[in-house]
């Protein structure tokens, strides 16, 4: 990324605006629904696996959603330890009606639908029955090995991050549900790392000034970060290249920062996405940002671009200009980072005393709530696949068509073709 420039073609972290989904391959368009439909007297089996990633505390089912899946006509099997990171003991799953089994192969034996937070490991994929349906946040643009393995296992895999932004899919929108919590947690992490209070406090010994917080990217995470920082008493400013976000920022009591010229007024597409900005505009916005960052106590960056490395919003020069004791939270660190000098799962203190926090999986740091929301998202999605207690999968449904990644031994998502 070029030094000294603010990248203006962004999509805020887990933002409402996501790249539009194109139709899947012609082969999938012609799939007959009957391929999935089994005899109605056969019990549909739904399995939930424990997450293997060391930093993943969330789970794909909760006792609440186990009951809902059973109500759909399925039997539910849960791997022992699935909910421990979210403070859900195995006994709670059993009480809700699930069968708790001790290991991966026992859980997957005969499973028609497999639910996870992250994509399955190689061992898990190898234990899938042919034609099994896997539903998870697959990180499909970056985790090519998992996608290819699922295709090789003849699994029909759905990536929850590809669920389209339409009204009937809102209840399945994992990006929004998790981003909302990430925005909240980012502010909590900032408050913890910041050596002063957030609100203005007047005492007999004098006045404590309110912290100045700058949010870069006003998607779901950014909006929640604004709201949370305001609740804690901070003075909040925010920036985004989409003019429609100005009203949202101001409605939360924050100040909007941008070069509001004619180009800015036309910087959003009809679908709500940011347009690429001219070099002249980028230079003006970079100058404005540089002069603003130097005055801030906390900066939270949230910008992601689907399928690409995260754009650099704060260069080393920006960081060097900030005051000692300032804090930066980089929400995009898993995708390469918005901040020069941020490191995955590390807290870095620069030579000039700025703390850069690079924790991955911030929703996982509020795991109980994150799991509850994610499990509801998944259960709503599973509801599209079940009819009268049996599988009834219509890959012409606009939600399923947008989210399907692998089917019939091939990678079928148009956005992934040519990359696998």
Backbone torsions as a table, in degrees:
resi	resn	phi	psi	omega
1	UNK	NA	145.5	-179.5
2	UNK	-69.0	140.0	178.0
3	UNK	-71.3	146.0	172.1
4	UNK	77.8	8.1	-176.9
5	UNK	-122.2	138.7	173.4
6	UNK	-87.4	123.6	-179.0
7	UNK	-74.3	128.0	-171.4
8	UNK	-108.2	-3.9	174.3
9	UNK	-103.9	91.6	-174.0
10	UNK	-132.6	166.2	166.1
11	UNK	-129.6	112.2	-176.2
12	UNK	-51.9	150.8	-172.4
13	UNK	-49.6	121.7	179.2
14	UNK	49.1	45.9	-172.7
15	UNK	-81.6	170.2	178.1
16	UNK	-66.5	-34.3	179.3
17	UNK	-82.5	120.6	178.3
18	UNK	-131.2	157.4	-176.5
19	UNK	-60.6	135.9	-179.6
20	UNK	-63.6	144.0	-177.6
21	UNK	-94.3	129.7	175.8
22	UNK	-89.7	165.3	-175.9
23	UNK	-67.9	154.1	178.5
24	UNK	-78.1	176.8	-173.9
25	UNK	-60.2	155.1	-178.3
26	UNK	-58.4	-33.1	179.7
27	UNK	-60.0	-42.3	180.0
28	UNK	-70.6	-36.1	178.5
29	UNK	-59.0	-27.7	-177.0
30	UNK	-94.7	0.9	-178.3
31	UNK	-62.0	134.1	177.7
32	UNK	-83.9	137.7	179.8
33	UNK	-57.9	-28.0	-177.4
34	UNK	-63.0	-21.3	179.9
35	UNK	-58.7	-31.3	-176.7
36	UNK	-93.8	-20.6	-170.4
37	UNK	-79.3	117.3	175.4
38	UNK	-96.4	172.9	176.7
39	UNK	-58.5	139.9	-174.7
40	UNK	-67.0	-18.3	-179.9
41	UNK	-86.2	-1.3	176.8
42	UNK	-89.5	135.8	-178.2
43	UNK	-76.8	129.2	177.4
44	UNK	-78.5	129.0	-177.1
45	UNK	-109.9	124.6	176.2
46	UNK	-113.1	128.9	-178.0
47	UNK	-118.4	141.1	174.9
48	UNK	-121.9	128.9	-175.9
49	UNK	-104.8	151.5	172.8
50	UNK	-70.2	142.0	179.5
51	UNK	-78.0	137.1	-177.6
52	UNK	-94.1	-21.6	-178.7
53	UNK	-64.4	135.5	-174.3
54	UNK	-65.7	-24.7	-178.9
55	UNK	-102.9	12.2	-178.4
56	UNK	-102.8	108.9	-178.3
57	UNK	-100.6	-9.7	-176.9
58	UNK	-80.9	166.0	177.4
59	UNK	-135.7	161.6	-172.0
60	UNK	-91.6	-15.3	176.4
61	UNK	-136.0	152.1	173.2
62	UNK	-124.8	166.6	175.8
63	UNK	-54.8	-35.5	177.4
64	UNK	-60.6	-46.6	-176.3
65	UNK	-79.2	-24.4	172.2
66	UNK	-57.5	-46.0	179.6
67	UNK	-61.3	-38.4	-179.3
68	UNK	-69.5	-37.8	178.7
69	UNK	-67.5	-38.6	176.6
70	UNK	-64.4	-37.8	178.6
71	UNK	-64.2	-25.4	176.8
72	UNK	-77.0	-9.8	178.0
73	UNK	108.2	8.3	-177.4
74	UNK	-98.4	156.3	163.6
75	UNK	-95.8	143.9	-174.3
76	UNK	-120.3	127.7	176.7
77	UNK	-116.3	133.0	-176.8
78	UNK	-124.4	133.8	176.7
79	UNK	-72.6	138.2	179.3
80	UNK	-55.2	135.3	178.6
81	UNK	88.2	0.6	-176.2
82	UNK	-56.7	-41.7	-172.6
83	UNK	-99.2	4.1	-173.1
84	UNK	-60.8	-37.7	179.1
85	UNK	-66.9	-17.4	178.3
86	UNK	-110.5	18.0	177.4
87	UNK	63.7	36.2	176.7
88	UNK	-116.0	109.1	179.1
89	UNK	-74.9	158.0	179.2
90	UNK	-56.4	-35.0	-177.8
91	UNK	-60.9	-31.5	179.3
92	UNK	-69.4	-36.6	175.9
93	UNK	-65.8	-44.1	179.6
94	UNK	-62.1	-39.5	179.4
95	UNK	-65.4	-28.1	179.4
96	UNK	-81.0	-9.0	177.7
97	UNK	113.1	0.2	179.2
98	UNK	-81.7	156.1	171.8
99	UNK	-97.8	120.6	-179.0
100	UNK	-95.7	123.6	-179.1
101	UNK	-119.0	156.2	-167.4
102	UNK	-81.2	-21.4	-174.0
103	UNK	-146.1	169.5	-173.1
104	UNK	-58.7	-50.5	-174.5
105	UNK	-65.3	-36.0	178.0
106	UNK	-65.8	-38.6	-179.7
107	UNK	-69.5	-39.8	-175.0
108	UNK	-83.0	-11.8	-177.6
109	UNK	-59.4	107.7	179.0
110	UNK	81.3	6.3	-176.0
111	UNK	-69.4	130.1	177.2
112	UNK	-85.8	-38.3	-179.7
113	UNK	-127.6	130.5	-179.5
114	UNK	-117.5	127.4	-177.6
115	UNK	-111.1	132.4	177.6
116	UNK	-144.5	166.6	171.5
117	UNK	-83.6	-59.3	177.9
118	UNK	-100.6	170.4	-179.6
119	UNK	-61.6	154.2	-178.6
120	UNK	-68.7	150.8	174.1
121	UNK	-74.9	170.6	178.2
122	UNK	-60.0	-40.5	179.5
123	UNK	-63.6	-43.0	179.7
124	UNK	-65.2	-42.7	-179.9
125	UNK	-62.6	-39.3	-179.3
126	UNK	-66.6	-21.1	-178.5
127	UNK	-92.4	-2.4	179.6
128	UNK	-70.4	144.9	172.4
129	UNK	-78.1	150.7	178.9
130	UNK	-56.5	132.8	178.6
131	UNK	85.2	2.0	178.6
132	UNK	-62.7	151.2	177.8
133	UNK	-101.2	127.6	179.1
134	UNK	-116.3	130.2	-179.3
135	UNK	-127.6	122.1	-176.8
136	UNK	-166.0	173.0	167.4
137	UNK	-85.2	98.8	-169.1
138	UNK	-83.9	-13.1	-174.6
139	UNK	50.6	49.8	-165.3
140	UNK	-65.0	-28.1	179.5
141	UNK	-68.6	-34.1	-175.2
142	UNK	-101.1	-35.6	-176.0
143	UNK	-93.0	71.0	-176.5
144	UNK	-67.1	-33.0	-177.9
145	UNK	-62.7	-41.9	179.8
146	UNK	-66.3	-43.1	179.7
147	UNK	-61.7	-46.1	179.4
148	UNK	-62.7	-39.1	179.5
149	UNK	-65.0	-39.0	178.3
150	UNK	-65.3	-40.0	176.1
151	UNK	-63.4	-42.3	180.0
152	UNK	-65.4	-25.9	178.9
153	UNK	-88.1	5.3	179.9
154	UNK	61.3	33.8	177.9
155	UNK	-91.6	148.3	169.1
156	UNK	-95.5	109.0	-173.6
157	UNK	-110.1	135.2	176.9
158	UNK	-115.1	130.2	177.4
159	UNK	-97.2	114.7	-176.3
160	UNK	-64.8	-23.7	177.9
161	UNK	-71.0	-12.6	179.8
162	UNK	-96.6	1.0	177.0
163	UNK	-57.1	128.5	-172.7
164	UNK	-71.1	158.0	-179.5
165	UNK	-88.8	78.6	177.2
166	UNK	-130.7	162.2	-172.2
167	UNK	-58.7	-46.0	-175.2
168	UNK	-72.2	-10.6	179.7
169	UNK	-102.0	3.7	-176.4
170	UNK	-59.0	-37.9	-178.6
171	UNK	-69.8	-12.2	179.5
172	UNK	-104.4	3.4	-170.9
173	UNK	-77.9	88.8	-177.8
174	UNK	-69.6	-30.7	-179.8
175	UNK	-61.7	-43.2	179.8
176	UNK	-71.2	-43.8	-177.5
177	UNK	-63.0	-39.6	-179.1
178	UNK	-79.7	-34.5	178.8
179	UNK	-65.8	-36.9	178.5
180	UNK	-57.3	-45.5	179.3
181	UNK	-71.1	-35.0	178.4
182	UNK	-63.6	-40.4	178.2
183	UNK	-62.9	-41.8	176.5
184	UNK	-62.2	-50.3	-174.8
185	UNK	-65.8	-31.4	178.5
186	UNK	-58.9	-40.8	179.7
187	UNK	-69.8	-39.5	177.6
188	UNK	-62.3	-42.7	177.4
189	UNK	-63.0	-39.3	178.9
190	UNK	-65.2	-43.1	179.6
191	UNK	-62.7	-36.2	178.9
192	UNK	-67.6	-41.5	-176.4
193	UNK	-79.3	-23.2	-177.3
194	UNK	-79.5	131.7	-174.0
195	UNK	-82.4	14.4	-179.6
196	UNK	-137.4	175.9	177.5
197	UNK	-81.5	159.5	176.0
198	UNK	-85.3	-43.9	-175.6
199	UNK	-84.6	158.5	169.9
200	UNK	-71.8	132.7	179.3
201	UNK	-130.8	130.5	179.4
202	UNK	-107.2	120.3	-177.9
203	UNK	-128.2	170.0	177.8
204	UNK	-63.5	-24.2	179.9
205	UNK	-88.6	-1.3	179.5
206	UNK	130.2	-179.3	-175.7
207	UNK	-102.3	136.4	172.7
208	UNK	-98.7	122.8	-176.9
209	UNK	-72.4	149.2	176.6
210	UNK	-70.5	146.5	176.5
211	UNK	-70.3	147.2	176.1
212	UNK	-103.2	119.7	-174.9
213	UNK	-118.2	132.2	-178.5
214	UNK	-119.6	121.5	-179.6
215	UNK	-104.6	123.2	-178.8
216	UNK	-107.2	102.6	-176.9
217	UNK	111.0	116.1	-173.0
218	UNK	-113.8	61.3	168.0
219	UNK	-93.5	-153.8	-178.9
220	UNK	-62.6	-46.7	179.8
221	UNK	-63.0	-43.7	-179.0
222	UNK	-63.6	-41.8	179.4
223	UNK	-64.2	-42.0	178.2
224	UNK	-67.7	-35.5	176.8
225	UNK	-63.4	-41.7	176.8
226	UNK	-59.2	-50.1	-177.1
227	UNK	-61.3	-41.9	-177.8
228	UNK	-69.6	-43.9	178.2
229	UNK	-62.4	-37.5	176.8
230	UNK	-65.2	-41.6	178.1
231	UNK	-61.2	-33.1	179.0
232	UNK	-80.8	-3.0	174.0
233	UNK	96.1	9.5	-179.5
234	UNK	-77.3	158.9	169.6
235	UNK	-90.5	117.8	-167.9
236	UNK	-115.4	134.4	168.8
237	UNK	-123.9	158.4	-178.4
238	UNK	-150.4	154.5	179.1
239	UNK	-137.3	151.1	176.3
240	UNK	-164.0	151.3	-178.7
241	UNK	-82.9	-7.6	-179.6
242	UNK	-91.4	119.2	-175.5
243	UNK	-61.2	-27.9	-178.6
244	UNK	-64.4	-19.9	-178.0
245	UNK	-77.2	-16.3	-178.6
246	UNK	-57.8	-47.0	-179.4
247	UNK	-63.9	-37.9	179.0
248	UNK	-64.0	-43.1	179.2
249	UNK	-62.0	-47.8	-176.9
250	UNK	-68.3	-29.6	178.8
251	UNK	-67.3	-21.4	178.2
252	UNK	-94.0	5.4	176.6
253	UNK	86.4	14.6	178.7
254	UNK	-104.0	166.8	178.7
255	UNK	-101.4	135.9	-179.2
256	UNK	-91.0	136.2	-177.9
257	UNK	-122.7	120.3	176.2
258	UNK	-169.7	159.6	171.3
259	UNK	-82.1	101.7	-170.5
260	UNK	-93.5	65.2	177.0
261	UNK	-96.0	-171.0	-177.5
262	UNK	-64.5	-35.9	178.8
263	UNK	-64.1	-40.5	178.9
264	UNK	-62.3	-39.4	-177.6
265	UNK	-64.7	-20.8	-179.8
266	UNK	-114.9	28.7	-172.0
267	UNK	-92.3	9.3	-177.4
268	UNK	-124.7	136.6	177.9
269	UNK	-77.5	170.1	178.4
270	UNK	-61.5	-27.3	179.5
271	UNK	-84.9	1.0	177.3
272	UNK	92.5	11.2	-178.0
273	UNK	-98.1	155.8	179.2
274	UNK	-77.8	139.0	174.3
275	UNK	-87.8	151.7	172.2
276	UNK	-61.7	137.4	-177.3
277	UNK	-100.2	156.6	-179.3
278	UNK	-69.7	159.7	178.2
279	UNK	-61.4	-35.3	179.5
280	UNK	-63.8	-44.2	179.5
281	UNK	-66.3	-42.6	179.8
282	UNK	-58.3	-38.9	179.5
283	UNK	-65.8	-42.3	179.2
284	UNK	-65.8	-41.8	179.7
285	UNK	-67.5	-37.7	178.6
286	UNK	-63.9	-40.0	178.8
287	UNK	-64.7	-42.2	179.3
288	UNK	-64.9	-43.4	179.9
289	UNK	-63.2	-43.7	-179.1
290	UNK	-60.1	-41.7	-179.5
291	UNK	-71.4	-22.7	-178.6
292	UNK	-87.5	-40.7	-176.3
293	UNK	-60.1	-35.9	-176.1
294	UNK	-61.8	-20.9	-178.4
295	UNK	-96.3	-4.5	-171.1
296	UNK	-91.1	151.1	174.8
297	UNK	-93.1	-34.9	-178.2
298	UNK	-136.5	133.8	173.5
299	UNK	-125.3	131.1	177.2
300	UNK	-119.8	120.7	-178.1
301	UNK	-106.7	140.6	-170.9
302	UNK	-135.2	15.3	-167.9
303	UNK	-88.0	128.8	174.6
304	UNK	-134.2	149.7	173.0
305	UNK	-123.7	119.5	-177.0
306	UNK	-55.7	130.4	176.2
307	UNK	78.9	3.0	-178.9
308	UNK	-133.8	164.3	174.7
309	UNK	-65.4	148.9	179.6
310	UNK	-62.4	141.3	178.2
311	UNK	-73.0	146.3	176.6
312	UNK	-81.4	117.8	179.3
313	UNK	-101.8	-32.0	177.6
314	UNK	-119.6	115.9	178.8
315	UNK	-83.6	172.9	176.3
316	UNK	-58.8	-34.0	178.9
317	UNK	-66.5	-40.6	176.2
318	UNK	-59.5	-47.4	-177.7
319	UNK	-63.0	-41.2	-179.1
320	UNK	-65.5	-22.7	-178.7
321	UNK	-83.6	-11.5	-175.7
322	UNK	-80.5	159.1	-176.1
323	UNK	-72.6	148.3	171.8
324	UNK	-57.8	137.9	-177.8
325	UNK	93.4	-10.2	177.5
326	UNK	-68.6	156.4	-176.4
327	UNK	-128.4	137.4	174.4
328	UNK	-121.7	130.9	174.3
329	UNK	-111.5	118.7	-177.9
330	UNK	-102.1	100.5	-178.9
331	UNK	-74.7	-13.6	-177.2
332	UNK	-101.9	17.5	-173.0
333	UNK	-61.5	-31.0	179.8
334	UNK	-67.7	-22.2	-180.0
335	UNK	-103.8	22.2	178.6
336	UNK	108.1	-23.3	173.0
337	UNK	96.2	144.7	173.5
338	UNK	-90.2	-8.0	-171.2
339	UNK	-124.9	125.3	174.2
340	UNK	-64.9	125.5	-180.0
341	UNK	102.5	-10.1	176.4
342	UNK	-74.5	147.3	-178.9
343	UNK	-131.5	137.7	-176.7
344	UNK	-59.5	125.0	177.1
345	UNK	59.3	32.5	175.4
346	UNK	-133.4	154.9	170.0
347	UNK	-109.2	117.4	-175.7
348	UNK	-106.8	134.1	173.0
349	UNK	-111.2	120.3	-176.4
350	UNK	-78.2	170.4	-179.7
351	UNK	-60.6	-29.4	179.5
352	UNK	-93.5	13.0	171.6
353	UNK	84.9	19.7	177.1
354	UNK	-93.1	132.8	178.9
355	UNK	-95.6	123.7	178.6
356	UNK	-111.9	115.6	-177.3
357	UNK	-98.3	124.6	-175.8
358	UNK	-122.0	40.5	-180.0
359	UNK	-66.8	135.5	171.2
360	UNK	-84.2	164.0	171.3
361	UNK	50.1	57.5	177.2
362	UNK	-60.9	-35.2	175.4
363	UNK	-58.1	-31.9	178.8
364	UNK	-68.3	-12.7	175.9
365	UNK	-87.2	2.2	169.9
366	UNK	-136.9	57.9	-161.9
367	UNK	-63.3	-39.1	-176.3
368	UNK	-60.6	-46.9	179.0
369	UNK	-70.9	-40.6	-179.8
370	UNK	-61.6	-41.4	179.3
371	UNK	-67.0	-40.8	-180.0
372	UNK	-59.9	-44.4	-178.7
373	UNK	-71.2	-44.7	-178.7
374	UNK	-62.8	-42.3	-179.7
375	UNK	-63.0	-36.7	176.3
376	UNK	-67.3	-40.3	175.4
377	UNK	-57.0	-47.5	-178.7
378	UNK	-63.9	-43.1	-178.6
379	UNK	-62.8	-39.4	176.7
380	UNK	-63.0	-39.2	178.7
381	UNK	-66.6	-43.7	178.7
382	UNK	-59.6	-32.6	178.5
383	UNK	-58.6	-23.4	176.9
384	UNK	-74.7	-18.0	-173.0
385	UNK	-100.1	-9.3	-173.3
386	UNK	-119.4	133.9	175.1
387	UNK	-141.2	127.8	179.7
388	UNK	54.4	38.2	175.9
389	UNK	79.3	3.3	180.0
390	UNK	-129.4	166.1	177.9
391	UNK	-67.1	133.8	176.7
392	UNK	-147.8	83.8	-170.9
393	UNK	-103.0	116.7	178.9
394	UNK	-108.5	100.6	-178.1
395	UNK	-73.8	1.6	170.8
396	UNK	-89.3	-11.3	173.6
397	UNK	-60.0	134.9	-171.6
398	UNK	-64.2	-28.8	178.5
399	UNK	-75.0	-48.0	179.8
400	UNK	-64.8	-39.3	179.4
401	UNK	-61.3	-39.8	-179.3
402	UNK	-72.1	-31.1	-172.4
403	UNK	-95.0	-19.0	-176.5
404	UNK	-69.1	134.1	-176.5
405	UNK	-112.8	-44.1	177.6
406	UNK	-129.8	148.4	177.3
407	UNK	-165.2	141.7	175.8
408	UNK	52.9	39.4	174.6
409	UNK	81.2	12.8	-177.2
410	UNK	-138.4	156.4	169.6
411	UNK	-82.0	118.6	-169.8
412	UNK	-114.1	-7.5	179.9
413	UNK	-74.4	127.8	-175.1
414	UNK	-59.8	-36.3	-178.5
415	UNK	-69.4	-15.0	-179.2
416	UNK	-104.5	-12.4	-178.5
417	UNK	-64.5	139.2	-178.5
418	UNK	88.6	-14.0	177.3
419	UNK	-104.1	-3.2	-178.0
420	UNK	-123.9	NA	NA
